[in-house]
Amino acid sequence: MKPFFISFTLFLVVISAFPALALQNDGKSDEAVLEDVDAAQALAIANQWKWSKKEIKSHVNSREVVFQFHGGKIKKIPLPEEKMVVAVAPYIRETHT
């Protein structure tokens, strides 16, 4: 159990340390930005886009990070099988906005 917590903590540190500047798309389409990214990068992009590209919806489940673009196109980035992501939604009156 201890190795799980260590690897999970390391995974969270990598995600939080990923620089936002590396996520700039240099003129690429939003879908093209997601080509050849791993799960940690996809989570960082989803977090950035939550505030900067509100028209793109994203969520994570037990197997993948899912992006839904305007027009209904969906892009899925698989999570590594040996890792797990826990999403926490703190709330006062509601769990989500």
Helices and strands as residue ranges (DSSP letters): H 2-17, G 20-23, H 30-33, H 39-52, E 57-60, E 64-68, E 74-78
